Amino acid sequence: MKSTLYTVYAPPKRGLPYLAVTLMPDGTATARPFDTEIDAATYIREVAAGGARDPSTH
């Protein structure tokens, strides 16, 4: 059985946001931008724990 994957991508160059990315078992992906790596990682932890909104609804 496939599971949802979560990760944070660093910006490729200065001035771009960090991306909190959720990869769903059905093949869809969502990305949400954040100013800091800490904010993105916190969001991912909350989504994975069920404490944040479902990223597919963004």
Buried (B, 14 or more C-beta within 10 A) or exposed (E): EEEEEBEBBEEEEEEEBBBBBBBBEEEEEBBBEBEEBEBBBBBBEEBEEEEBEEBEEE
